[in-house]
Amino acid sequence: MKHYCRYCLHCIGQDTTIGVCEKKNEIIKKTSIRDACTDFCFCEVDAFYYNRSENPEDAKYKPREPKKKECDGQVSLKDVFFFEEIG
């Protein structure tokens, strides 16, 4: 998992685009990713979304579903050439 500042316990969202890291006393943007941050502490609540949401459940972290490697029913080129040799 990438360390998005928005899901860090130390991030305080000022508005919908700018926040403050209270551990490092830095202004951070909504899109900040700091994989090397040693102070990252995961919090499932999005700091930027929580301020503008009436329902706190909407602000919870929702992991993405893993992408499929191949579409269902898709035929590979290897299979196509194999059928041509038989036919």
C-alpha positions as CSV (number, residue, x, y, z in Angstrom):
1,M,0.0,0.0,0.0
2,K,1.3,3.5,-0.9
3,H,1.5,5.9,2.0
4,Y,-0.9,8.6,1.0
5,C,-0.7,11.5,3.4
6,R,-4.5,11.8,3.4
7,Y,-4.7,8.4,5.2
8,C,-2.1,9.3,7.8
9,L,-3.0,9.9,11.4
10,H,-0.8,13.0,11.5
11,C,-2.6,14.7,8.6
12,I,-5.1,17.5,9.4
13,G,-7.2,18.6,6.4
14,Q,-7.6,22.4,6.3
15,D,-10.0,22.3,3.3
16,T,-10.6,19.9,0.4
17,T,-7.2,20.3,-1.2
18,I,-4.6,21.4,1.5
19,G,-3.7,19.9,4.8
20,V,-1.0,20.1,7.5
21,C,1.3,17.3,8.7
22,E,1.3,17.9,12.4
23,K,4.4,15.7,12.9
24,K,6.6,17.5,10.4
25,N,4.8,20.9,10.5
26,E,4.5,21.0,6.7
27,I,1.7,22.0,4.3
28,I,0.8,19.1,2.1
29,K,-1.5,18.7,-0.9
30,K,-4.3,16.3,-1.3
31,T,-2.4,14.1,-3.8
32,S,0.8,13.8,-1.7
33,I,2.4,10.4,-1.6
34,R,5.4,9.8,0.7
35,D,6.5,6.2,0.7
36,A,9.7,7.1,2.5
37,C,7.9,8.8,5.4
38,T,8.9,7.1,8.6
39,D,6.1,8.8,10.6
40,F,3.3,7.4,8.6
41,C,0.5,5.9,10.8
42,F,-2.4,4.5,8.8
43,C,-5.9,5.9,9.6
44,E,-8.8,4.6,7.6
45,V,-10.5,8.0,7.6
46,D,-9.6,10.3,4.7
47,A,-8.6,13.6,6.3
48,F,-9.7,15.7,3.3
49,Y,-13.0,14.1,2.7
50,Y,-14.0,14.0,6.4
51,N,-14.3,17.8,6.6
52,R,-16.9,18.0,3.8
53,S,-18.9,14.8,4.4
54,E,-22.1,14.7,6.4
55,N,-21.8,10.9,6.7
56,P,-18.4,9.8,8.3
57,E,-18.8,6.4,6.7
58,D,-18.3,7.9,3.3
59,A,-14.8,9.1,4.3
60,K,-13.5,5.6,5.2
61,Y,-10.8,4.0,3.2
62,K,-12.1,1.6,0.5
63,P,-9.3,-0.4,-1.2
64,R,-9.6,-1.0,-4.9
65,E,-10.4,-4.4,-6.3
66,P,-7.4,-6.0,-8.0
67,K,-7.5,-5.9,-11.7
68,K,-8.1,-9.1,-13.7
69,K,-5.1,-10.3,-15.7
70,E,-7.1,-11.4,-18.6
71,C,-10.7,-10.7,-19.6
72,D,-13.2,-13.6,-19.3
73,G,-13.7,-15.3,-22.6
74,Q,-10.8,-13.7,-24.3
75,V,-8.8,-16.0,-26.6
76,S,-5.0,-15.7,-26.7
77,L,-3.1,-15.7,-30.0
78,K,-1.5,-18.9,-29.0
79,D,-4.9,-20.7,-29.0
80,V,-5.8,-19.2,-32.4
81,F,-2.7,-20.5,-34.1
82,F,-3.2,-23.9,-32.4
83,F,-6.7,-24.2,-33.8
84,E,-5.5,-23.2,-37.3
85,E,-2.9,-26.0,-37.3
86,I,-5.4,-28.6,-36.4
87,G,-8.2,-27.5,-38.8
